[in-house]
């Protein structure tokens, strides 16, 4: 089973974002989780879709390193952009990705409201921000944790976990609630909520 089939269920049109852009984003998130940067594990957050509303509910932490660059250069599938994102992922803050695949902004602080969220214990502020923004907008959040796990949030809920196979341990217990499915490729495992 190829990666496109592995990601097919979690990156479907039911997410209300461009499924191909979401696949590209999840693929990049898995690369970051697996590779880290300069010998260390890093975490980051991608918010995909509903970018106008996401921009309104966030603010820059630093001067935006992507501002002023042409959209053609900031496409998520562009290999140069992907390498740039891997470098910028070492900074705090989120990446905002439009439905057309343009990485609009980096190092953004996401305004998070946790009062109506029900997340599993042990997930940090990056996960809280991802869940919150996915609940308050039509965006999907993809979170890379420093433990090399990639989690996806939609409508404020954890809908999938992606575990690079290298880090998969026997007996791993998923935090995805409800009926789940598991898909494996040679180097990753995707655990998602069955709809």
C-alpha positions in Angstrom: 0.0 0.0 0.0 1.5 3.4 -1.0 1.5 6.5 1.0 -1.2 8.1 -1.1 -3.5 5.2 -0.1 -2.4 5.5 3.5 -3.3 9.2 3.7 -6.5 8.9 1.5 -8.9 8.4 4.4 -7.6 11.1 6.7 -7.0 13.7 3.9 -10.4 13.3 2.3 -12.8 16.0 1.0 -14.9 15.6 4.2 -12.2 17.7 6.0 -13.5 20.8 4.1 -10.0 21.7 2.9 -8.2 20.9 -0.3 -7.4 17.2 0.1 -4.2 17.4 -2.1 -2.9 20.3 -0.1 -3.6 18.5 3.2 -1.7 15.4 1.8 1.3 17.6 1.0 1.2 19.1 4.4 0.8 15.8 6.3 3.7 14.4 4.2 5.9 17.3 5.1 4.9 17.0 8.8 5.9 13.3 8.7 9.3 14.3 7.2 9.8 16.8 10.0 8.8 14.3 12.6 11.1 11.6 11.2 14.1 13.8 10.4 14.0 16.6 13.0 16.6 19.3 12.3 20.3 19.5 13.0 20.2 16.3 15.1 17.3 17.2 17.3 13.6 16.6 17.3 11.4 19.6 16.7 7.7 20.3 16.9 5.5 22.6 14.8 2.0 23.3 13.8 0.4 23.7 10.3 -3.1 25.2 9.9 -4.6 24.3 6.5 -7.5 26.1 4.9 -9.9 28.9 5.9 -6.7 31.1 5.9 -8.5 34.4 6.2 -10.3 33.4 9.4 -7.1 31.8 10.7 -5.1 35.0 10.1 -7.7 36.9 12.0 -7.4 34.6 15.0 -3.6 34.6 15.1 -0.7 37.1 15.2 2.9 37.1 14.3 5.4 36.2 17.0 8.3 37.8 15.0 8.5 39.6 11.7 7.1 37.1 9.3 9.9 35.5 7.3 7.5 34.6 4.4 6.0 38.0 4.0 6.7 39.7 0.7 7.8 36.6 -1.2 5.8 35.7 -4.3 3.0 33.1 -3.9 4.6 31.0 -6.7 7.6 30.5 -4.5 5.6 29.6 -1.4 3.7 26.5 -2.8 3.8 23.6 -0.3 4.8 21.1 -2.9 7.8 23.3 -4.0 11.0 21.5 -2.8 12.7 24.8 -2.0 9.7 25.8 0.1 9.7 22.5 1.9 13.3 22.9 2.9 12.6 26.5 4.0 9.7 25.2 6.2 12.0 22.6 7.8 14.3 25.4 8.8 11.6 27.8 10.0 9.9 24.9 12.0 12.7 25.4 14.5 11.0 28.7 15.5 8.0 28.9 17.7 4.6 29.4 16.1 2.4 28.0 13.4 2.4 27.9 9.6 -0.7 29.1 7.8 -1.4 27.2 4.5 -4.1 28.3 2.1 -6.5 25.9 0.3 -4.5 26.7 -2.9 -1.3 25.4 -1.2 0.4 28.7 -0.5 2.2 28.9 2.8 1.1 32.3 3.7 2.7 32.9 7.0 5.2 31.4 9.5 5.9 31.8 13.2 2.2 32.7 14.0 0.7 32.6 17.5 -2.7 30.9 17.4 -5.3 32.3 19.8 -6.4 29.2 21.6 -9.7 28.8 23.6 -9.7 25.7 25.6 -13.0 25.9 27.4 -15.0 23.6 25.1 -12.2 21.3 24.1 -11.9 17.7 25.3 -8.4 16.6 24.6 -6.6 13.6 26.0 -4.3 14.4 28.9 -0.6 14.8 28.1 -1.0 16.8 24.9 0.7 20.2 25.0 -0.1 23.8 24.1 0.7 23.2 20.4 -2.0 20.5 20.3 -4.4 22.8 22.2 -3.9 25.6 19.7 -4.4 23.1 16.8 -7.6 21.7 18.2 -8.9 25.2 19.1 -8.3 26.7 15.7 -9.8 23.7 13.9 -12.9 24.1 16.1 -13.3 27.8 15.6 -12.7 27.8 11.8 -13.1 25.5 8.8 -9.3 24.7 9.0 -7.6 21.5 9.8 -4.6 21.5 12.1 -1.6 19.2 11.7 0.7 19.1 14.7 4.2 17.6 14.8 5.1 16.9 18.4 8.7 16.7 19.6 8.1 13.0 20.3 8.0 12.4 16.5 4.2 12.0 16.4 2.0 13.8 13.9 -1.6 14.4 15.0 -4.4 15.9 12.9 -7.3 17.9 14.4 -10.6 18.7 12.7 -13.6 20.4 14.4 -11.7 20.5 17.6 -11.2 16.8 17.8 -8.2 14.5 17.3 -9.0 12.6 14.1 -5.7 10.9 13.4 -2.2 10.0 14.6 0.6 9.3 12.3 3.5 7.4 13.7 6.8 7.0 11.7 7.3 3.3 11.8 10.8 3.7 13.2 9.3 5.1 16.4 6.4 2.6 16.6 6.5 0.6 19.8 4.6 -2.6 20.4 1.6 -1.9 22.4 1.3 1.7 21.4 -2.2 3.0 22.5 -3.7 5.6 20.3 -5.4 8.7 21.7 -7.9 8.8 18.9 -11.4 8.0 20.4 -14.2 6.0 18.9 -14.0 3.5 16.1 -10.5 3.7 14.5 -8.7 2.3 11.5 -5.0 1.6 11.1 -3.1 1.8 7.8 0.6 0.9 7.4 3.1 1.6 4.8 6.7 0.4 5.0 7.8 3.4 7.2 4.7 4.9 8.7 1.5 3.9 10.5 -1.7 6.0 10.3 -4.3 5.7 13.0 -7.5 7.5 12.2 -11.1 7.8 13.4 -13.5 5.8 11.2 -16.3 8.0 10.0 
